[in-house]
Amino acid sequence: MAAKRITFDTVREIGLALPGAEEGTTYRTPALKVNGQMFACIPNHRSAEPHSLAVRIAFADRDELLAAEPETYYLKEHYVNYPCVLVRLARIRRDALRDLLLMAHRFVSAKASRRRTALPRRTRIRNRGHG
């Protein structure tokens, strides 16, 4: 039996099952977010291949994925300075996509947590509920 084709609907289904994940947009394209921060989206830069996904992950994790599976994961010059990797949805397996989205969710959640704890307590209290 052939594997079901991976689409953004698949990404949405897997991603929205993660704690606190929500659907939104980033640069006018569908995205998944946690704590208001994008962790996966459809890339809209013209250098990205059609039917791709942009996923935020640490640079070291990106380097490992690019080295291990260059037919699935890729990078274009526009994205080099951003902690993300591009994914060819036609090449990724569902279990690998689930692992990647979990990695991205954790990466973005950890960044948001570090950002909140870096603010002085007075600022955190004063800004609560705004934004």
KEDO-319385 format. One line per field, with one value per residue (C-alpha): residue number from 1; residue in three letters; x, y, z. Coordinates in Angstrom, 1 decimal, padded with zeros to 4 digits. Example, Ala and Ser with C-alpha at 12.3 -4.5 7.8 and 13.67 -1.06 7.14 Angstrom:
// KEDO-319385
num <- 1;2 .
residu <- ALA;SER .
px <- 012.3;013.7 .
py <- -004.5;-001.1 .
pz <- 007.8;007.1 .
END
This chain:
// KEDO-319385
num <- 1;2;3;4;5;6;7;8;9;10;11;12;13;14;15;16;17;18;19;20;21;22;23;24;25;26;27;28;29;30;31;32;33;34;35;36;37;38;39;40;41;42;43;44;45;46;47;48;49;50;51;52;53;54;55;56;57;58;59;60;61;62;63;64;65;66;67;68;69;70;71;72;73;74;75;76;77;78;79;80;81;82;83;84;85;86;87;88;89;90;91;92;93;94;95;96;97;98;99;100;101;102;103;104;105;106;107;108;109;110;111;112;113;114;115;116;117;118;119;120;121;122;123;124;125;126;127;128;129;130;131 .
residu <- MET;ALA;ALA;LYS;ARG;ILE;THR;PHE;ASP;THR;VAL;ARG;GLU;ILE;GLY;LEU;ALA;LEU;PRO;GLY;ALA;GLU;GLU;GLY;THR;THR;TYR;ARG;THR;PRO;ALA;LEU;LYS;VAL;ASN;GLY;GLN;MET;PHE;ALA;CYS;ILE;PRO;ASN;HIS;ARG;SER;ALA;GLU;PRO;HIS;SER;LEU;ALA;VAL;ARG;ILE;ALA;PHE;ALA;ASP;ARG;ASP;GLU;LEU;LEU;ALA;ALA;GLU;PRO;GLU;THR;TYR;TYR;LEU;LYS;GLU;HIS;TYR;VAL;ASN;TYR;PRO;CYS;VAL;LEU;VAL;ARG;LEU;ALA;ARG;ILE;ARG;ARG;ASP;ALA;LEU;ARG;ASP;LEU;LEU;LEU;MET;ALA;HIS;ARG;PHE;VAL;SER;ALA;LYS;ALA;SER;ARG;ARG;ARG;THR;ALA;LEU;PRO;ARG;ARG;THR;ARG;ILE;ARG;ASN;ARG;GLY;HIS;GLY .
px <- 000.0;001.4;002.1;-000.3;001.0;002.3;000.6;000.3;-003.0;-000.8;001.5;-001.5;-002.9;000.4;001.4;-001.9;-001.7;001.4;000.8;-000.3;000.1;-002.2;-002.8;-002.0;-000.1;003.4;004.2;000.6;001.2;-000.3;001.7;001.8;002.7;003.4;003.4;002.7;005.9;006.0;007.5;006.5;005.1;004.7;007.7;006.8;010.3;010.7;013.9;012.0;010.8;007.1;005.5;008.0;007.8;010.0;010.6;012.4;015.2;018.6;021.5;023.3;020.1;019.7;023.3;022.8;019.6;021.1;024.1;022.0;019.2;019.9;017.2;014.6;016.0;017.5;018.5;018.5;020.6;017.7;017.3;021.0;021.0;017.7;017.4;015.3;015.4;013.3;011.7;010.5;007.1;007.1;010.3;009.6;007.9;005.1;007.1;010.0;007.7;006.2;009.7;010.7;007.6;008.2;011.8;010.7;007.9;010.5;013.0;010.5;009.0;012.4;013.3;010.1;010.8;014.3;013.0;010.4;012.9;015.4;012.9;013.0;010.1;008.5;008.4;006.9;004.1;003.5;003.3;001.1;-001.9;-000.7;000.5 .
py <- 000.0;003.4;005.9;008.8;012.0;014.6;018.0;021.0;019.4;016.6;019.1;020.9;017.6;016.6;020.1;021.1;018.0;019.6;021.5;025.1;024.9;027.1;027.8;031.3;033.0;034.2;036.5;035.8;032.0;029.3;028.6;026.8;028.7;028.2;031.2;033.4;032.3;030.4;026.9;025.7;027.5;027.3;029.3;032.1;033.2;032.5;030.5;027.8;024.8;024.3;021.9;022.7;023.5;025.9;024.6;026.5;024.5;025.1;025.6;022.4;020.3;021.8;020.9;017.3;017.0;018.5;016.2;013.1;013.5;016.2;014.8;015.6;018.7;021.7;025.3;028.3;031.4;033.5;031.2;030.6;033.2;032.0;029.0;027.0;024.2;023.7;020.3;018.7;017.4;014.7;013.2;013.1;010.2;010.9;009.7;011.9;014.9;014.3;014.2;017.4;019.3;018.2;019.4;022.8;023.1;022.6;024.9;027.8;027.1;027.1;030.4;032.0;030.8;032.1;035.5;035.7;034.9;037.4;040.3;042.0;040.9;044.4;044.4;041.0;042.0;045.3;043.8;040.8;040.5;043.1;042.5 .
pz <- 000.0;-001.0;001.7;002.0;000.4;003.0;002.6;004.8;006.1;007.4;009.0;010.6;011.9;013.6;014.7;016.3;018.5;020.3;023.6;023.0;019.2;017.2;013.6;012.2;009.4;008.9;006.0;004.7;004.5;006.7;009.8;013.1;016.2;019.9;022.3;019.3;017.6;014.3;014.4;010.9;007.8;004.1;002.8;000.5;-000.6;-004.3;-003.7;-001.8;-003.9;-004.3;-001.8;000.9;004.6;006.6;010.1;012.9;014.5;016.0;013.6;014.8;014.3;010.8;009.9;011.0;008.9;005.8;006.1;006.8;004.2;001.6;-000.6;002.1;003.8;002.0;002.4;000.1;000.6;001.8;004.8;005.7;008.6;010.1;012.5;010.1;007.5;004.4;003.9;000.7;001.8;-000.9;000.5;004.3;006.1;008.5;011.6;010.6;010.1;013.6;015.1;013.2;014.3;017.9;017.6;016.2;018.9;021.6;020.0;019.8;023.2;024.8;023.1;024.3;027.8;027.8;026.5;029.3;032.1;030.7;031.3;034.6;036.8;036.8;033.0;032.9;035.3;033.6;030.1;031.1;028.9;026.4;022.9 .
END
